[in-house]
Every structure is written in structure tokens, then in C-alpha cells.
Amino acid sequence: MQDKTHLVDEITGHRRMRRNRKADWTRRLVQENRLTVDDLIWPIFIVPGTGIVDPIAAMPGVSRMSVDKAVEAAKEAADLGIPAIATFPDIEMELRDETGSNSLVANNLINQTTAAIKKAVPNIGIITDVALDPFTSHGHDGILRDGEIVNDETVDQVVKAAILQADAGADIIAPSEMMDGRIGAIRRGLDAAGHQSVGIMSYATKFSSGFYGPYREAINTKGLLKGDKNSYYINPANGTEAVRDAALDVEEGADMLMVKPGLAYLDICWRVKEAFGLPTFAYQVSGEYSQIKAAAMNGWIDGERIMMETLLAFKRAGCDGILTYFAPEVAKILAKR
């Protein structure tokens, strides 16, 4: 009888992939991608008041926090080694209007938060968004005129908001409203205001996705939204258009690029990183987070394993970092390893 090993070797040409998988030490030695705490950005939600930690039903484990509690969260993040946080406000309904005018108030909620965190935790990075959806009465990211989101007027306003956010101490402005020309306009505005060192992380490829639902509950825009955002977010079917959109942001001066949502768009992460070579980030959005949490709570999946696996997938797809609500949980796990 012919030696079966010999037959296998004839087929494989003596190449056996399992040799490098045989033991823990060899698997560690040849591992191509690694997730570290340095890859994490923690998005947090802010509400007015003091002493408030308000759980978000659609996002188990995530809460809206008043400014003082956000400062405590920032201290926790810094202690865990998380490099940066991203802040998103849930302002009072009476302050929301058709144009999102509260975004232009110097001491609004997002700027109060930035100033307070920078005073208490100066070494943590703060990333702020200038999209108008937390400030509008209609839930859109821009100014609504006669049923249309007007591009240039919105850009003028987000530039002014970006300057105010930089004045308050924001390190990176991350515009997510997807208006044409916004990156160049924000760059010029920041530079003219003396904020040449403030970076821009462009939401370069933000898709019109169904994964944003829990986020809209978190900032209380879910019931406000009139119509949809298809006229300014990217069609999920269009990968080449997404890369073209990112290319314009690169030309206009973006320092970093973001893909949003994350897991359903790993191909876009890879294409963007390969095309431009800029620091590239993915946003593991609320719907992705909540799916994992819900399935884990029902015992259908190993929540911790899936959490870590999805974040590693972003690294494999070329991402330099990930915005994720899992950030503090992951940082604690990594610290124990």
C-alpha cells in the first residue's frame, strides 16, 4: 500500500500550511495583524445637566453623559491608554431649529465638553463633528430649504462651527455631513483662524446605510428625520464613487480618511488605503455594535470573541484605527493579555 503521507506530499509539493499553525508560539510569531489600544477611538454621547449617566436602550452598555461624567469617561480612557475620544451631543429640543443655529454658539454643549475635557485630561485627543443633524429640527446633516439640503450654505455654516470647535480645544475636526467642497473650506477657515495644527479626519466615504438607527436614537434625531439622506450620503452599491469622493477630500487637504459604516464596507477600507496611503479609519457604527451586543446577550454568539474578531478585521482591511463603542471594554481586555 502506498504511503498516504507520500501521496499528500506529492499533491502539496511538500508545502504544509499547518506547520505554522501547530502551536501557540508559532501562530503568534507569524501573525500578520494585531489590534492594540493605540488603534481605538471611543465615541461618546453628551447631554446637558450634571451627574447624568442615561443608558441608551438600543445600545446596551452605552449611555449619554453630562459634561462632568464625560470628563470622568475621558480620564478612564486616558488611563486605559485610548488615544482619543469622539464627542456627539444630544441637545435640548428647544435649541434645535431649521438651520441648526446652535452649532454656532461658542459655548454650546459640544464645545463645553471639549473645553472641560481638555482642562482635566489635556493629553487625550478630542475629535469633533460639525454635521448639523444634532442641531436641526428636521434631523438632516445640513440646512433644509424647500425640501433640499443646500450645499454651499451648509458648508459656510460648518466652517464657522469648525472654528468654534477648534477654539474650544478640538484636536481634529471630523466633518460627516458629506457636503461637496467642505474639506477645503474647513481647511481654509481653520488656517485663517490660526488653527493650522488642527487636523481634519474626513468622513470620506459615508454611505446611506441602515446601520445608523441606534445612533439616531442616542442623539434623538430618529423621530425628527424628514425623508432620507440619499441625496448626500453615498449609495451602498457604489464603491468606485466612494473612492472618487475620498480622492476629492485628499485633494482638498484631509489629513485622515474615514469609512462609515465599517464591516459591510471592508472592501472600501482596503481600496481607500491602497489608493491614497493616508491614515485610514473605520467607524464601527451603532448598528454593528448593537447587533453584536444583542446576539451575545441572547447567548447566540461569544460576544467577546466576535467583538475582537471584527476589530481585527478592520486592521486586516488596512485601517490604522477604529472608532468603536467597544473601546473601553477592548482596552481592558488588551491590558490583561
Sine and cosine of phi, psi and omega as CSV:
sin_phi,cos_phi,sin_psi,cos_psi,sin_omega,cos_omega
0.00,0.00,0.70,-0.71,-0.04,-1.00
-0.95,0.32,0.63,-0.77,0.01,-1.00
-0.89,0.46,0.85,-0.52,-0.02,-1.00
-0.90,0.44,-0.57,0.82,0.04,-1.00
-0.88,0.48,-0.66,0.75,0.02,-1.00
-0.88,0.48,-0.66,0.75,0.02,-1.00
-0.89,0.46,-0.68,0.73,0.02,-1.00
-0.89,0.45,-0.68,0.73,-0.01,-1.00
-0.90,0.44,-0.57,0.82,0.05,-1.00
-0.90,0.44,-0.63,0.78,-0.02,-1.00
-0.95,0.32,-0.68,0.73,-0.10,-1.00
-1.00,0.03,-0.18,0.98,-0.08,-1.00
0.91,0.42,0.56,0.83,-0.01,-1.00
0.93,0.37,0.14,0.99,0.06,-1.00
-1.00,0.01,0.88,-0.47,0.01,-1.00
-0.82,-0.58,0.96,-0.29,-0.05,-1.00
-0.90,0.44,-0.42,0.91,-0.07,-1.00
-0.95,0.30,-0.23,0.97,0.01,-1.00
-0.86,0.51,-0.62,0.79,-0.03,-1.00
-0.99,0.13,-0.04,1.00,-0.01,-1.00
-0.94,-0.34,0.05,1.00,-0.24,-0.97
-0.94,0.34,-0.41,0.91,-0.07,-1.00
-0.59,-0.81,0.34,-0.94,0.00,-1.00
-0.85,0.53,-0.66,0.75,-0.07,-1.00
-0.92,0.38,-0.58,0.82,0.03,-1.00
-0.95,0.30,-0.61,0.79,0.04,-1.00
-0.88,0.47,-0.67,0.74,0.04,-1.00
-0.91,0.41,-0.61,0.79,-0.06,-1.00
-0.90,0.43,-0.58,0.82,-0.10,-1.00
-0.97,-0.26,0.13,0.99,-0.02,-1.00
-0.88,0.47,0.76,-0.65,-0.11,-0.99
-0.99,0.10,-0.59,0.80,-0.07,-1.00
-0.78,-0.63,0.57,-0.82,0.02,-1.00
-0.71,-0.71,0.59,-0.81,0.09,-1.00
-0.98,-0.18,0.78,-0.63,0.06,-1.00
-0.79,-0.62,0.20,-0.98,0.03,-1.00
-0.88,0.47,-0.44,0.90,0.00,-1.00
-0.92,0.39,-0.22,0.98,-0.01,-1.00
-1.00,0.02,-0.03,1.00,-0.22,-0.97
-0.97,-0.24,0.70,-0.72,0.21,-0.98
-0.83,-0.55,0.76,-0.65,-0.09,-1.00
-0.97,-0.23,0.93,-0.38,0.11,-0.99
-0.98,0.18,0.73,-0.69,0.02,-1.00
-0.77,-0.64,0.42,-0.91,-0.04,-1.00
-0.94,-0.35,0.70,-0.72,-0.10,-0.99
-0.90,-0.44,0.65,-0.76,0.10,-0.99
-0.78,-0.62,0.36,-0.93,0.06,-1.00
-0.92,0.38,0.31,-0.95,0.07,-1.00
0.96,-0.29,-0.18,-0.98,0.04,-1.00
-0.69,-0.73,0.48,-0.88,0.06,-1.00
0.92,0.38,0.37,0.93,-0.10,-0.99
-0.98,-0.19,0.80,-0.60,0.22,-0.98
-0.75,-0.66,0.98,-0.19,-0.17,-0.99
-0.94,-0.35,0.97,-0.25,-0.04,-1.00
-0.86,0.52,0.62,-0.78,0.03,-1.00
-0.99,-0.14,0.90,-0.43,-0.12,-0.99
-0.85,0.53,-0.63,0.77,-0.07,-1.00
-0.99,0.17,-0.09,1.00,-0.03,-1.00
-0.73,-0.68,0.98,0.21,-0.05,-1.00
-0.80,0.60,0.78,-0.63,0.00,-1.00
1.00,-0.05,-0.11,0.99,0.01,-1.00
-0.91,-0.40,0.65,-0.76,-0.03,-1.00
-0.74,-0.67,0.45,-0.89,0.25,-0.97
-0.98,0.19,0.61,-0.79,-0.06,-1.00
-0.77,-0.64,0.61,-0.79,0.17,-0.99
-0.95,0.31,0.20,-0.98,-0.12,-0.99
-0.84,0.54,-0.68,0.73,-0.03,-1.00
-0.89,0.45,-0.61,0.80,0.03,-1.00
-0.96,0.28,-0.50,0.86,0.09,-1.00
-0.91,0.41,-0.60,0.80,0.07,-1.00
-0.89,0.46,-0.67,0.74,0.05,-1.00
-0.89,0.46,-0.64,0.77,0.03,-1.00
-0.91,0.43,-0.63,0.78,0.02,-1.00
-0.91,0.42,-0.63,0.78,0.06,-1.00
-0.89,0.45,-0.67,0.75,0.05,-1.00
-0.88,0.48,-0.71,0.70,0.00,-1.00
-0.86,0.51,-0.71,0.70,0.00,-1.00
-0.89,0.46,-0.66,0.75,0.01,-1.00
-0.90,0.44,-0.52,0.86,0.01,-1.00
-0.99,0.14,-0.17,0.99,0.00,-1.00
1.00,0.00,0.14,0.99,0.04,-1.00
-0.93,0.37,0.81,-0.59,-0.12,-0.99
-0.94,0.35,-0.55,0.83,-0.16,-0.99
-0.45,-0.89,0.39,-0.92,0.14,-0.99
-0.84,-0.55,0.41,-0.91,0.07,-1.00
-0.85,-0.53,0.77,-0.64,-0.13,-0.99
-0.95,-0.31,0.63,-0.77,0.00,-1.00
-0.69,-0.72,0.85,-0.53,-0.10,-0.99
-1.00,0.00,0.54,-0.84,0.18,-0.98
-0.88,-0.47,1.00,0.00,-0.12,-0.99
-1.00,0.05,0.22,-0.98,0.00,-1.00
-0.88,0.48,0.59,-0.80,-0.03,-1.00
-0.88,0.48,-0.55,0.84,-0.03,-1.00
-0.94,0.35,-0.24,0.97,0.04,-1.00
-1.00,-0.05,-0.08,1.00,-0.01,-1.00
-1.00,-0.04,0.66,-0.75,0.01,-1.00
-0.58,-0.82,-0.08,-1.00,-0.10,-1.00
-0.88,0.47,-0.52,0.86,-0.07,-1.00
-0.96,-0.27,-0.04,1.00,-0.03,-1.00
0.92,0.40,0.65,0.76,-0.15,-0.99
-0.89,0.45,-0.41,0.91,0.00,-1.00
-0.91,0.42,-0.31,0.95,0.08,-1.00
-0.89,0.45,-0.30,0.95,-0.03,-1.00
-0.98,-0.20,0.20,0.98,0.08,-1.00
-1.00,-0.03,0.84,-0.55,-0.15,-0.99
-0.86,0.50,-0.59,0.81,-0.04,-1.00
-0.96,-0.27,0.56,0.83,0.04,-1.00
-0.93,0.38,0.04,-1.00,-0.16,-0.99
-0.87,0.49,-0.68,0.73,-0.05,-1.00
-0.92,0.39,-0.61,0.79,-0.01,-1.00
-0.97,0.24,-0.56,0.83,0.13,-0.99
-0.85,0.52,-0.70,0.72,-0.02,-1.00
-0.89,0.45,-0.72,0.69,0.00,-1.00
-0.85,0.52,-0.75,0.66,-0.04,-1.00
-0.88,0.47,-0.68,0.74,-0.03,-1.00
-0.91,0.40,-0.68,0.74,-0.01,-1.00
-0.93,0.37,-0.68,0.73,-0.01,-1.00
-0.88,0.47,-0.57,0.83,0.03,-1.00
-0.94,0.35,-0.64,0.77,-0.09,-1.00
-1.00,0.03,-0.56,0.83,-0.08,-1.00
-0.72,-0.69,0.95,0.31,-0.16,-0.99
-0.91,0.43,-0.35,0.94,-0.11,-0.99
-1.00,-0.04,-0.02,1.00,0.05,-1.00
-1.00,-0.06,0.62,-0.78,0.02,-1.00
-0.97,0.23,0.59,-0.81,0.03,-1.00
-0.85,-0.53,0.83,-0.55,-0.01,-1.00
-0.92,-0.39,0.81,-0.59,-0.04,-1.00
-0.84,-0.55,0.50,-0.87,-0.02,-1.00
-0.97,-0.25,0.60,-0.80,0.03,-1.00
-0.95,-0.31,0.11,0.99,0.07,-1.00
-0.87,0.49,0.50,-0.86,-0.14,-0.99
-1.00,-0.02,-0.07,1.00,-0.13,-0.99
-0.86,0.51,-0.54,0.84,0.06,-1.00
-0.94,0.33,-0.22,0.98,-0.13,-0.99
-0.94,-0.35,-0.17,0.99,-0.07,-1.00
-0.99,-0.12,0.47,-0.88,0.01,-1.00
-0.99,0.17,-0.18,0.98,-0.02,-1.00
-0.94,-0.33,-0.05,1.00,0.10,-0.99
0.99,0.17,0.07,1.00,0.03,-1.00
-1.00,0.05,0.32,-0.95,-0.06,-1.00
-0.99,0.15,-0.15,0.99,-0.03,-1.00
-0.68,-0.73,-0.10,-0.99,-0.02,-1.00
-0.99,0.16,0.77,-0.64,-0.05,-1.00
-0.99,-0.17,0.86,-0.51,0.04,-1.00
-0.78,-0.63,0.88,-0.48,0.06,-1.00
0.78,0.62,0.68,0.73,0.06,-1.00
0.99,0.17,0.10,0.99,-0.01,-1.00
-0.83,-0.56,0.66,-0.75,0.13,-0.99
-0.99,0.17,0.93,-0.38,-0.09,-1.00
-0.99,0.13,0.79,-0.61,-0.16,-0.99
-0.95,0.30,-0.86,0.50,-0.20,-0.98
-0.94,0.35,-0.61,0.79,0.05,-1.00
-0.91,0.42,-0.62,0.79,0.07,-1.00
-0.90,0.44,-0.70,0.72,0.01,-1.00
-0.86,0.50,-0.69,0.72,0.03,-1.00
-0.83,0.55,-0.65,0.76,-0.03,-1.00
-0.95,0.30,-0.66,0.75,-0.03,-1.00
-0.93,0.36,-0.46,0.89,0.10,-1.00
-0.89,0.45,-0.73,0.69,0.02,-1.00
-0.89,0.46,-0.66,0.75,0.02,-1.00
-0.91,0.42,-0.62,0.78,0.01,-1.00
-0.89,0.46,-0.65,0.76,0.02,-1.00
-0.90,0.45,-0.68,0.74,0.03,-1.00
-0.90,0.44,-0.63,0.78,0.02,-1.00
-0.92,0.39,-0.63,0.78,0.07,-1.00
-0.92,0.39,-0.64,0.77,0.06,-1.00
-0.84,0.54,-0.59,0.81,-0.04,-1.00
-0.97,0.23,-0.23,0.97,0.05,-1.00
0.87,-0.49,0.12,0.99,0.03,-1.00
-0.88,0.48,0.68,-0.73,0.00,-1.00
-1.00,0.02,-0.56,0.83,-0.02,-1.00
-0.70,-0.72,0.75,-0.66,0.13,-0.99
-1.00,-0.10,0.78,-0.63,-0.04,-1.00
-0.85,-0.52,1.00,0.04,-0.05,-1.00
-0.97,0.24,0.83,-0.56,-0.11,-0.99
-0.92,-0.40,0.06,1.00,-0.17,-0.99
-0.99,0.15,-0.17,0.98,0.13,-0.99
0.90,0.43,0.51,0.86,0.13,-0.99
-0.98,0.19,0.57,-0.82,0.03,-1.00
-0.93,0.38,0.71,-0.71,0.09,-1.00
0.99,0.13,0.07,1.00,-0.13,-0.99
-0.94,0.33,-0.56,0.83,-0.09,-1.00
-0.91,0.42,-0.75,0.67,0.03,-1.00
-0.88,0.47,-0.66,0.75,-0.01,-1.00
-0.91,0.41,-0.67,0.74,0.03,-1.00
-0.91,0.42,-0.66,0.76,0.02,-1.00
-0.87,0.49,-0.71,0.70,0.01,-1.00
-0.90,0.43,-0.65,0.76,-0.01,-1.00
-0.91,0.41,-0.70,0.71,0.02,-1.00
-0.89,0.45,-0.70,0.72,-0.02,-1.00
-0.89,0.45,-0.69,0.73,-0.01,-1.00
-0.90,0.43,-0.47,0.88,0.00,-1.00
-1.00,0.01,0.10,1.00,0.03,-1.00
1.00,0.06,0.28,0.96,-0.03,-1.00
-0.95,-0.30,0.74,0.67,-0.02,-1.00
-0.88,0.47,-0.43,0.90,-0.05,-1.00
-1.00,0.03,-0.11,0.99,0.04,-1.00
-0.98,0.19,0.81,-0.59,-0.06,-1.00
-1.00,0.07,0.20,-0.98,0.09,-1.00
-0.82,-0.57,0.88,-0.47,0.16,-0.99
-0.98,-0.21,0.98,-0.21,-0.06,-1.00
-0.97,0.23,0.75,-0.66,0.28,-0.96
-0.95,0.30,0.98,0.20,-0.19,-0.98
-0.94,0.33,-0.56,0.83,-0.02,-1.00
-0.73,-0.68,1.00,0.09,0.02,-1.00
-0.97,-0.25,0.89,-0.46,-0.13,-0.99
-1.00,-0.06,0.47,-0.88,0.07,-1.00
-0.98,0.21,1.00,0.01,-0.25,-0.97
-0.90,-0.43,0.41,-0.91,0.12,-0.99
-1.00,0.07,0.01,1.00,-0.07,-1.00
-0.99,0.12,0.00,1.00,-0.10,-0.99
-1.00,-0.04,-0.03,1.00,-0.14,-0.99
-0.78,0.63,-0.81,0.59,-0.02,-1.00
-0.88,0.47,-0.55,0.84,0.06,-1.00
-0.88,0.48,-0.67,0.74,-0.03,-1.00
-0.92,0.39,-0.48,0.88,0.14,-0.99
-0.94,0.35,-0.64,0.77,-0.06,-1.00
-0.89,0.46,-0.60,0.80,-0.01,-1.00
-0.97,-0.26,0.20,0.98,0.10,-1.00
0.85,0.52,0.73,0.68,0.13,-0.99
-0.92,-0.40,-0.09,1.00,-0.12,-0.99
-0.86,0.51,-0.69,0.72,-0.02,-1.00
-0.99,0.12,-0.14,0.99,-0.06,-1.00
-1.00,-0.02,-0.47,0.88,-0.21,-0.98
-0.87,0.49,0.82,-0.57,0.07,-1.00
-0.98,-0.19,0.91,-0.42,-0.03,-1.00
0.98,0.18,-0.57,-0.82,-0.02,-1.00
-0.71,-0.71,-0.06,-1.00,-0.07,-1.00
-0.92,-0.39,0.39,0.92,-0.09,-1.00
-0.92,0.38,-0.35,0.94,-0.04,-1.00
-0.98,0.18,-0.18,0.98,0.03,-1.00
-0.74,-0.68,-0.37,0.93,0.16,-0.99
-1.00,0.10,0.30,-0.95,-0.08,-1.00
-1.00,0.08,0.64,-0.77,0.09,-1.00
-0.88,0.48,0.80,-0.59,0.01,-1.00
-0.84,0.55,-0.32,0.95,-0.01,-1.00
-0.98,0.18,-0.18,0.98,-0.23,-0.97
-0.93,-0.35,1.00,-0.07,0.04,-1.00
-0.98,0.21,-0.67,0.75,-0.01,-1.00
-0.92,0.39,-0.64,0.77,0.07,-1.00
-0.86,0.51,-0.63,0.77,0.01,-1.00
-0.88,0.47,-0.67,0.74,0.01,-1.00
-0.92,0.40,-0.62,0.78,0.06,-1.00
-0.89,0.46,-0.66,0.75,0.03,-1.00
-0.88,0.48,-0.70,0.71,0.02,-1.00
-0.89,0.46,-0.62,0.79,-0.01,-1.00
-0.87,0.49,-0.63,0.78,0.04,-1.00
-0.90,0.44,-0.65,0.76,0.02,-1.00
-0.91,0.42,-0.60,0.80,0.06,-1.00
-0.89,0.45,-0.72,0.69,0.01,-1.00
-0.87,0.49,-0.57,0.82,-0.07,-1.00
-0.99,0.12,-0.11,0.99,0.12,-0.99
0.92,-0.39,0.28,0.96,0.07,-1.00
-0.88,0.47,0.67,-0.74,0.05,-1.00
-1.00,0.02,-0.48,0.88,-0.04,-1.00
-0.60,-0.80,0.42,-0.91,-0.01,-1.00
-0.84,-0.54,0.56,-0.83,0.01,-1.00
-0.80,-0.60,0.59,-0.81,0.12,-0.99
-0.93,-0.37,0.76,-0.65,-0.05,-1.00
-0.56,-0.83,0.77,-0.63,-0.09,1.00
-0.92,0.39,-0.19,-0.98,-0.14,-0.99
-0.98,-0.22,-0.97,0.25,-0.24,-0.97
-0.87,0.49,-0.59,0.80,-0.01,-1.00
-0.97,0.25,-0.07,1.00,-0.10,-0.99
-0.76,-0.65,0.54,0.84,0.03,-1.00
-0.89,0.46,-0.52,0.86,0.05,-1.00
-0.90,0.44,-0.57,0.82,0.01,-1.00
-0.95,0.32,-0.64,0.77,0.08,-1.00
-0.81,0.59,-0.75,0.66,-0.04,-1.00
-0.90,0.44,-0.71,0.70,-0.04,-1.00
-0.90,0.43,-0.66,0.75,-0.01,-1.00
-0.91,0.41,-0.71,0.71,0.00,-1.00
-0.90,0.45,-0.70,0.72,-0.01,-1.00
-0.91,0.41,-0.60,0.80,-0.09,-1.00
-0.96,0.27,-0.61,0.80,-0.19,-0.98
-0.87,-0.49,-0.41,0.91,0.03,-1.00
0.94,0.34,0.09,1.00,0.06,-1.00
-0.97,0.24,0.37,-0.93,0.16,-0.99
-0.79,0.61,0.80,-0.60,-0.13,-0.99
-0.84,-0.54,0.72,-0.69,-0.07,-1.00
-0.80,-0.60,0.43,-0.90,0.13,-0.99
-0.86,-0.51,0.54,-0.84,0.07,-1.00
-0.96,-0.27,0.94,-0.34,0.11,-0.99
-0.98,0.20,0.99,-0.11,-0.26,-0.97
-0.98,0.21,0.06,-1.00,-0.15,-0.99
-0.85,0.53,-0.66,0.75,-0.01,-1.00
-0.90,0.43,-0.60,0.80,0.06,-1.00
-0.91,0.41,-0.72,0.69,0.01,-1.00
-0.86,0.51,-0.76,0.64,-0.10,-0.99
-0.92,0.40,-0.56,0.83,0.06,-1.00
-0.87,0.49,-0.73,0.69,-0.01,-1.00
-0.90,0.44,-0.72,0.69,-0.01,-1.00
-0.88,0.48,-0.71,0.71,-0.04,-1.00
-0.90,0.43,-0.71,0.71,0.00,-1.00
-0.90,0.43,-0.62,0.78,0.02,-1.00
-0.92,0.39,-0.65,0.76,0.00,-1.00
-0.90,0.43,-0.46,0.89,0.03,-1.00
-1.00,0.02,-0.01,1.00,0.02,-1.00
0.98,0.22,0.26,0.97,-0.05,-1.00
-0.99,0.11,-0.43,0.90,0.01,-1.00
-0.67,-0.75,0.28,-0.96,0.16,-0.99
-0.99,0.11,0.98,-0.18,-0.14,-0.99
-0.85,0.53,-0.71,0.70,-0.02,-1.00
-0.90,0.43,-0.68,0.74,-0.02,-1.00
-0.90,0.44,-0.71,0.71,-0.01,-1.00
-0.91,0.41,-0.65,0.76,0.05,-1.00
-0.82,0.58,-0.78,0.62,-0.04,-1.00
-0.93,0.37,-0.59,0.81,-0.02,-1.00
-0.91,0.41,-0.67,0.74,0.00,-1.00
-0.91,0.41,-0.64,0.77,0.01,-1.00
-0.92,0.39,-0.61,0.79,0.06,-1.00
-0.91,0.42,-0.53,0.85,0.03,-1.00
-0.88,0.48,-0.60,0.80,0.05,-1.00
-0.90,0.44,-0.64,0.76,0.04,-1.00
-0.90,0.44,-0.68,0.73,0.01,-1.00
-0.89,0.46,-0.51,0.86,-0.01,-1.00
-0.99,0.13,0.06,1.00,0.10,-0.99
0.98,-0.22,0.07,1.00,-0.05,-1.00
-0.97,0.24,0.63,-0.78,0.07,-1.00
-1.00,0.08,-0.30,0.95,0.02,-1.00
-0.19,-0.98,0.18,-0.98,-0.08,-1.00
-0.68,-0.73,0.76,-0.65,0.22,-0.98
-0.99,0.11,0.87,-0.49,-0.08,-1.00
-0.51,-0.86,0.66,-0.75,0.07,-1.00
-0.95,0.32,-0.21,0.98,0.06,-1.00
-0.98,0.19,-0.09,1.00,-0.22,-0.98
-0.75,0.66,-0.80,0.60,-0.03,-1.00
-0.91,0.41,-0.60,0.80,0.03,-1.00
-0.89,0.46,-0.71,0.70,-0.01,-1.00
-0.92,0.40,-0.67,0.75,0.00,-1.00
-0.86,0.50,-0.62,0.78,0.03,-1.00
-0.92,0.39,-0.63,0.77,0.04,-1.00
-0.90,0.43,-0.71,0.71,-0.01,-1.00
-0.89,0.45,-0.57,0.82,-0.01,-1.00
-0.91,0.41,-0.43,0.90,-0.02,-1.00
-1.00,0.09,-0.24,0.97,-0.09,-1.00
-0.99,0.11,0.00,0.00,0.00,0.00
